[in-house]
């Protein structure tokens, strides 16, 4: 119960919580009303950076969700040109995280980070298709245990101003481990092949727990 009321937070959150509390302290010196607004804002900042533990399936036949939010699009498309995959077809699942969702991103499968590519860009609404090509974004190409490519793209949104990726090239990871986060509203795209979709558009997902896809034939 206490973990739900006071969940762990991501390391990125400490300075923002400290700043919001300091501002709230000074606001309350001038106005109780403004002070209450500041405190409520501080509570929101705390919960924005929450980093709860997840129940990971630990079964590499499945891809787990890399983000918590609403699945806005499932589409067959070419791979990202930034990774030289524009001539290869993938299934892409897009997950939009609003400012009330948990923003800590997670690895969908056991694998090794083959490539990390950061691309600066604009800050369109992350629900728009053009955000995947024009917004600030970070590409992770992962080779799973069957030597297949799984790609996770962190995309900054309308008010997001920093993509945080804690991974390094050649790093080996377990399903559900933390990737990093995107500050204040964003989107994550997941590209993959040879798997059966288990979700649908407008469905809510939970990072590390929701099963996005399973190997064909199961």
Helices and strands as residue ranges (DSSP letters): H 2-5, H 13-30, H 32-48, E 62-64, E 69-78, G 81-83, E 89-97, E 104-106, E 111-119, H 131-134, E 137-144, E 149-156, E 163-165, E 172-173, E 178-182, E 186-192, E 195-197, E 204-205, E 211-215
